[in-house]
Amino acid sequence: MLRQLGFGAIRLLTNNPEKVSALSRCGIRVTERVSHSFPANKHNEAYLRTKAVRGGHLF
């Protein structure tokens, strides 16, 4: 879809390094990965830990 819209390079807002790899494999150059973060709290700390451990997300 990005290529059809005329995008060959993007800045990507993600904590998931696999998205960068997947886009690169599809021919989209990721010029920068912009991390987004928010403070952990009692409601989301287990969720964020799981994303980091299982999914390799970078926080």
Distance bins in CASP14 RR format, pairs under 12 A and 6 or more apart:
PFRMAT RR
TARGET T0000
AUTHOR 0000-0000-0000
RMODE 2
METHOD distances of the structure
MODEL  1
1 7 0 0 0 0 1 0 0 0 0 0 0
1 8 0 0 0 0 0 1 0 0 0 0 0
1 10 0 0 0 0 0 1 0 0 0 0 0
1 23 0 0 0 0 0 1 0 0 0 0 0
1 26 0 0 0 0 1 0 0 0 0 0 0
1 28 0 0 0 0 1 0 0 0 0 0 0
2 8 1 0 0 1 0 0 0 0 0 0 0
2 9 0 0 0 0 1 0 0 0 0 0 0
2 10 1 0 0 1 0 0 0 0 0 0 0
2 12 0 0 0 0 0 1 0 0 0 0 0
2 22 0 0 0 0 0 1 0 0 0 0 0
2 23 1 0 0 1 0 0 0 0 0 0 0
2 24 0 0 0 0 0 1 0 0 0 0 0
2 26 0 0 0 0 1 0 0 0 0 0 0
2 27 0 0 0 0 1 0 0 0 0 0 0
2 28 1 0 1 0 0 0 0 0 0 0 0
2 29 0 0 0 0 0 1 0 0 0 0 0
2 30 0 0 0 0 0 1 0 0 0 0 0
3 9 0 0 0 0 0 1 0 0 0 0 0
3 10 0 0 0 0 0 1 0 0 0 0 0
3 23 0 0 0 0 0 1 0 0 0 0 0
3 26 1 0 0 1 0 0 0 0 0 0 0
3 27 1 0 0 1 0 0 0 0 0 0 0
3 28 1 0 0 1 0 0 0 0 0 0 0
3 29 0 0 0 0 0 1 0 0 0 0 0
4 26 0 0 0 0 0 1 0 0 0 0 0
4 28 0 0 0 0 0 1 0 0 0 0 0
5 28 0 0 0 0 0 1 0 0 0 0 0
6 27 0 0 0 0 0 1 0 0 0 0 0
6 28 0 0 0 0 0 1 0 0 0 0 0
7 23 0 0 0 0 0 1 0 0 0 0 0
7 26 0 0 0 0 0 1 0 0 0 0 0
7 27 0 0 0 0 0 1 0 0 0 0 0
7 28 1 0 0 1 0 0 0 0 0 0 0
7 29 0 0 0 0 1 0 0 0 0 0 0
7 30 0 0 0 0 0 1 0 0 0 0 0
7 31 0 0 0 0 0 1 0 0 0 0 0
8 23 0 0 0 0 1 0 0 0 0 0 0
8 24 0 0 0 0 0 1 0 0 0 0 0
8 26 0 0 0 0 0 1 0 0 0 0 0
8 27 1 0 0 1 0 0 0 0 0 0 0
8 28 1 0 1 0 0 0 0 0 0 0 0
8 29 1 0 0 1 0 0 0 0 0 0 0
8 30 0 0 0 0 1 0 0 0 0 0 0
8 31 0 0 0 0 1 0 0 0 0 0 0
9 23 0 0 0 0 1 0 0 0 0 0 0
9 24 0 0 0 0 0 1 0 0 0 0 0
9 27 0 0 0 0 1 0 0 0 0 0 0
9 28 1 0 0 1 0 0 0 0 0 0 0
9 29 1 0 1 0 0 0 0 0 0 0 0
9 30 1 0 0 1 0 0 0 0 0 0 0
9 31 1 0 1 0 0 0 0 0 0 0 0
9 32 0 0 0 0 1 0 0 0 0 0 0
10 19 0 0 0 0 0 1 0 0 0 0 0
10 20 0 0 0 0 0 1 0 0 0 0 0
10 23 1 0 0 1 0 0 0 0 0 0 0
10 24 0 0 0 0 0 1 0 0 0 0 0
10 26 0 0 0 0 0 1 0 0 0 0 0
10 27 0 0 0 0 0 1 0 0 0 0 0
10 28 1 0 0 1 0 0 0 0 0 0 0
10 29 1 0 0 1 0 0 0 0 0 0 0
10 30 1 0 0 1 0 0 0 0 0 0 0
10 31 1 0 0 1 0 0 0 0 0 0 0
10 32 0 0 0 0 1 0 0 0 0 0 0
10 33 0 0 0 0 1 0 0 0 0 0 0
10 34 0 0 0 0 0 1 0 0 0 0 0
11 20 0 0 0 0 0 1 0 0 0 0 0
11 23 0 0 0 0 0 1 0 0 0 0 0
11 28 0 0 0 0 0 1 0 0 0 0 0
11 29 0 0 0 0 0 1 0 0 0 0 0
11 30 1 0 0 1 0 0 0 0 0 0 0
11 31 1 0 1 0 0 0 0 0 0 0 0
11 32 1 0 1 0 0 0 0 0 0 0 0
11 33 1 0 0 1 0 0 0 0 0 0 0
11 34 1 0 1 0 0 0 0 0 0 0 0
11 35 0 0 0 0 0 1 0 0 0 0 0
11 36 0 0 0 0 0 1 0 0 0 0 0
12 18 0 0 0 0 0 1 0 0 0 0 0
12 19 1 0 0 1 0 0 0 0 0 0 0
12 20 1 0 0 1 0 0 0 0 0 0 0
12 21 0 0 0 0 0 1 0 0 0 0 0
12 22 0 0 0 0 0 1 0 0 0 0 0
12 23 1 0 0 1 0 0 0 0 0 0 0
12 24 0 0 0 0 0 1 0 0 0 0 0
12 28 0 0 0 0 1 0 0 0 0 0 0
12 29 0 0 0 0 0 1 0 0 0 0 0
12 30 1 0 1 0 0 0 0 0 0 0 0
12 31 0 0 0 0 1 0 0 0 0 0 0
12 32 1 0 0 1 0 0 0 0 0 0 0
12 33 1 0 1 0 0 0 0 0 0 0 0
12 34 1 0 0 1 0 0 0 0 0 0 0
12 35 0 0 0 0 0 1 0 0 0 0 0
12 36 0 0 0 0 0 1 0 0 0 0 0
13 19 0 0 0 0 1 0 0 0 0 0 0
13 20 0 0 0 0 0 1 0 0 0 0 0
13 30 0 0 0 0 0 1 0 0 0 0 0
13 32 0 0 0 0 1 0 0 0 0 0 0
13 33 0 0 0 0 1 0 0 0 0 0 0
13 34 1 0 1 0 0 0 0 0 0 0 0
13 35 0 0 0 0 1 0 0 0 0 0 0
13 36 1 0 1 0 0 0 0 0 0 0 0
13 37 0 0 0 0 0 1 0 0 0 0 0
14 20 1 0 0 1 0 0 0 0 0 0 0
14 21 0 0 0 0 0 1 0 0 0 0 0
14 22 0 0 0 0 0 1 0 0 0 0 0
14 23 0 0 0 0 1 0 0 0 0 0 0
14 30 0 0 0 0 1 0 0 0 0 0 0
14 32 0 0 0 0 0 1 0 0 0 0 0
14 33 1 0 0 1 0 0 0 0 0 0 0
14 34 1 0 0 1 0 0 0 0 0 0 0
14 35 1 0 0 1 0 0 0 0 0 0 0
14 36 1 0 0 1 0 0 0 0 0 0 0
14 37 0 0 0 0 0 1 0 0 0 0 0
14 51 0 0 0 0 0 1 0 0 0 0 0
14 56 0 0 0 0 0 1 0 0 0 0 0
14 57 0 0 0 0 1 0 0 0 0 0 0
14 58 0 0 0 0 1 0 0 0 0 0 0
14 59 0 0 0 0 0 1 0 0 0 0 0
15 33 0 0 0 0 1 0 0 0 0 0 0
15 34 0 0 0 0 1 0 0 0 0 0 0
15 35 1 0 1 0 0 0 0 0 0 0 0
15 36 1 0 0 1 0 0 0 0 0 0 0
15 37 1 0 0 1 0 0 0 0 0 0 0
15 38 0 0 0 0 0 1 0 0 0 0 0
15 48 0 0 0 0 1 0 0 0 0 0 0
15 51 1 0 0 1 0 0 0 0 0 0 0
15 52 0 0 0 0 1 0 0 0 0 0 0
15 55 0 0 0 0 1 0 0 0 0 0 0
15 56 0 0 0 0 1 0 0 0 0 0 0
15 57 1 0 1 0 0 0 0 0 0 0 0
15 58 1 0 1 0 0 0 0 0 0 0 0
15 59 1 0 1 0 0 0 0 0 0 0 0
16 22 0 0 0 0 1 0 0 0 0 0 0
16 23 0 0 0 0 0 1 0 0 0 0 0
16 30 0 0 0 0 0 1 0 0 0 0 0
16 33 0 0 0 0 1 0 0 0 0 0 0
16 35 0 0 0 0 0 1 0 0 0 0 0
16 36 0 0 0 0 0 1 0 0 0 0 0
16 51 0 0 0 0 1 0 0 0 0 0 0
16 52 0 0 0 0 0 1 0 0 0 0 0
16 54 0 0 0 0 0 1 0 0 0 0 0
16 55 1 0 0 1 0 0 0 0 0 0 0
16 56 1 0 0 1 0 0 0 0 0 0 0
16 57 1 0 1 0 0 0 0 0 0 0 0
16 58 1 0 0 1 0 0 0 0 0 0 0
16 59 0 0 0 0 0 1 0 0 0 0 0
17 23 0 0 0 0 0 1 0 0 0 0 0
17 24 0 0 0 0 0 1 0 0 0 0 0
17 30 0 0 0 0 0 1 0 0 0 0 0
17 33 1 0 0 1 0 0 0 0 0 0 0
17 35 0 0 0 0 0 1 0 0 0 0 0
17 51 0 0 0 0 0 1 0 0 0 0 0
17 52 0 0 0 0 0 1 0 0 0 0 0
17 55 0 0 0 0 1 0 0 0 0 0 0
17 56 1 0 0 1 0 0 0 0 0 0 0
17 57 1 0 0 1 0 0 0 0 0 0 0
17 58 1 0 0 1 0 0 0 0 0 0 0
17 59 0 0 0 0 0 1 0 0 0 0 0
18 24 0 0 0 0 0 1 0 0 0 0 0
18 25 0 0 0 0 0 1 0 0 0 0 0
18 30 0 0 0 0 0 1 0 0 0 0 0
18 33 0 0 0 0 0 1 0 0 0 0 0
18 51 0 0 0 0 0 1 0 0 0 0 0
18 54 0 0 0 0 0 1 0 0 0 0 0
18 55 1 0 0 1 0 0 0 0 0 0 0
18 56 1 0 0 1 0 0 0 0 0 0 0
18 57 0 0 0 0 1 0 0 0 0 0 0
18 58 0 0 0 0 0 1 0 0 0 0 0
19 25 0 0 0 0 0 1 0 0 0 0 0
19 26 0 0 0 0 0 1 0 0 0 0 0
19 28 0 0 0 0 0 1 0 0 0 0 0
19 30 0 0 0 0 1 0 0 0 0 0 0
19 33 0 0 0 0 1 0 0 0 0 0 0
19 34 0 0 0 0 0 1 0 0 0 0 0
19 55 0 0 0 0 0 1 0 0 0 0 0
19 56 0 0 0 0 0 1 0 0 0 0 0
19 57 0 0 0 0 1 0 0 0 0 0 0
19 58 0 0 0 0 0 1 0 0 0 0 0
20 26 0 0 0 0 0 1 0 0 0 0 0
20 27 0 0 0 0 0 1 0 0 0 0 0
20 28 0 0 0 0 1 0 0 0 0 0 0
20 29 0 0 0 0 0 1 0 0 0 0 0
20 30 1 0 1 0 0 0 0 0 0 0 0
20 31 0 0 0 0 0 1 0 0 0 0 0
20 32 0 0 0 0 1 0 0 0 0 0 0
20 33 1 0 1 0 0 0 0 0 0 0 0
20 34 0 0 0 0 0 1 0 0 0 0 0
20 35 0 0 0 0 0 1 0 0 0 0 0
20 56 0 0 0 0 0 1 0 0 0 0 0
20 57 0 0 0 0 0 1 0 0 0 0 0
20 58 0 0 0 0 0 1 0 0 0 0 0
21 27 0 0 0 0 0 1 0 0 0 0 0
21 28 0 0 0 0 0 1 0 0 0 0 0
21 30 0 0 0 0 1 0 0 0 0 0 0
21 33 0 0 0 0 0 1 0 0 0 0 0
21 56 0 0 0 0 0 1 0 0 0 0 0
22 28 0 0 0 0 1 0 0 0 0 0 0
22 30 0 0 0 0 1 0 0 0 0 0 0
23 29 0 0 0 0 1 0 0 0 0 0 0
23 30 1 0 1 0 0 0 0 0 0 0 0
23 31 0 0 0 0 0 1 0 0 0 0 0
23 33 0 0 0 0 0 1 0 0 0 0 0
24 30 1 0 0 1 0 0 0 0 0 0 0
24 31 0 0 0 0 0 1 0 0 0 0 0
24 33 0 0 0 0 0 1 0 0 0 0 0
33 57 0 0 0 0 0 1 0 0 0 0 0
33 58 0 0 0 0 1 0 0 0 0 0 0
34 58 0 0 0 0 0 1 0 0 0 0 0
35 57 0 0 0 0 1 0 0 0 0 0 0
35 58 1 0 0 1 0 0 0 0 0 0 0
35 59 1 0 0 1 0 0 0 0 0 0 0
36 57 0 0 0 0 0 1 0 0 0 0 0
36 58 0 0 0 0 0 1 0 0 0 0 0
36 59 0 0 0 0 1 0 0 0 0 0 0
37 44 0 0 0 0 0 1 0 0 0 0 0
37 48 0 0 0 0 1 0 0 0 0 0 0
37 51 0 0 0 0 0 1 0 0 0 0 0
37 52 0 0 0 0 0 1 0 0 0 0 0
37 57 0 0 0 0 0 1 0 0 0 0 0
37 58 0 0 0 0 1 0 0 0 0 0 0
37 59 1 0 1 0 0 0 0 0 0 0 0
38 44 0 0 0 0 1 0 0 0 0 0 0
38 45 0 0 0 0 0 1 0 0 0 0 0
38 47 0 0 0 0 0 1 0 0 0 0 0
38 48 0 0 0 0 1 0 0 0 0 0 0
38 59 0 0 0 0 1 0 0 0 0 0 0
39 45 0 0 0 0 1 0 0 0 0 0 0
39 48 0 0 0 0 1 0 0 0 0 0 0
39 59 0 0 0 0 0 1 0 0 0 0 0
40 46 0 0 0 0 1 0 0 0 0 0 0
40 47 0 0 0 0 1 0 0 0 0 0 0
40 48 1 0 1 0 0 0 0 0 0 0 0
40 49 0 0 0 0 1 0 0 0 0 0 0
40 50 0 0 0 0 0 1 0 0 0 0 0
40 51 0 0 0 0 0 1 0 0 0 0 0
40 52 0 0 0 0 0 1 0 0 0 0 0
40 59 0 0 0 0 1 0 0 0 0 0 0
41 47 0 0 0 0 0 1 0 0 0 0 0
41 48 0 0 0 0 1 0 0 0 0 0 0
42 48 0 0 0 0 0 1 0 0 0 0 0
44 50 0 0 0 0 0 1 0 0 0 0 0
44 51 0 0 0 0 1 0 0 0 0 0 0
44 59 0 0 0 0 0 1 0 0 0 0 0
45 51 0 0 0 0 0 1 0 0 0 0 0
45 52 0 0 0 0 0 1 0 0 0 0 0
45 59 0 0 0 0 0 1 0 0 0 0 0
46 52 0 0 0 0 0 1 0 0 0 0 0
46 53 0 0 0 0 0 1 0 0 0 0 0
46 54 0 0 0 0 0 1 0 0 0 0 0
47 53 0 0 0 0 0 1 0 0 0 0 0
47 54 0 0 0 0 0 1 0 0 0 0 0
47 55 0 0 0 0 0 1 0 0 0 0 0
47 57 0 0 0 0 0 1 0 0 0 0 0
47 59 0 0 0 0 0 1 0 0 0 0 0
48 54 0 0 0 0 0 1 0 0 0 0 0
48 55 0 0 0 0 0 1 0 0 0 0 0
48 56 0 0 0 0 0 1 0 0 0 0 0
48 57 0 0 0 0 1 0 0 0 0 0 0
48 58 0 0 0 0 0 1 0 0 0 0 0
48 59 1 0 0 1 0 0 0 0 0 0 0
49 55 0 0 0 0 0 1 0 0 0 0 0
49 56 0 0 0 0 0 1 0 0 0 0 0
49 57 0 0 0 0 1 0 0 0 0 0 0
49 59 0 0 0 0 1 0 0 0 0 0 0
50 56 0 0 0 0 0 1 0 0 0 0 0
50 57 0 0 0 0 1 0 0 0 0 0 0
50 59 0 0 0 0 0 1 0 0 0 0 0
51 57 1 0 1 0 0 0 0 0 0 0 0
51 58 0 0 0 0 1 0 0 0 0 0 0
51 59 1 0 0 1 0 0 0 0 0 0 0
52 58 1 0 0 1 0 0 0 0 0 0 0
52 59 1 0 0 1 0 0 0 0 0 0 0
53 59 0 0 0 0 0 1 0 0 0 0 0
END
